[in-house]
């Protein structure tokens, strides 16, 4: 694959995706990749820095990241989750999911 995007742009996007995934442990990298036209191996190689930044790869990850931030990419099965950070105050509860088995 030819390098079509500068390393600065590619590395910045990699860091941005990795920060998002650390902040949202309920969303996996595969959840993001499945909302792109990329294969799992291409997505994994790009995030690990083994794949140069092509325009399509960068565009697809930017699009998936925007969807995830908007809440359009959810964990499979609608797993209920609770993310507690150092800034969380007071008591926390896990809210039951509204899933039904049909």
Phi, psi and omega in degrees: 000136181277146177281113183248344182236144182297155178300327180298315180292314181298312181294323177297319178292319177303312180296321180296317179294317180295322176296318179298315181294326176290325180284336181237079183294346179281341178257125180264165180297327179295328177297321177291314184296326181292347176261020176234177175266011183269156173278162178301319182293321178295316178298316179296315180295322178295314182294331179274356178085011181267355182237126180294160183280104173270158181301317182294316181298313180297315180298316182296318179291323177297317179297315180295322179295320177297318178297318181294319179294329179280352179089011180276345176250110181247161178296149180299140179080001179061041181304128174291142181218158178221119180255118181251126178244178179296336181275352181292129181245152174075192182279149177237151178228151173267119182276132181296142179281159180264028181286143175234145176267116180259000000 
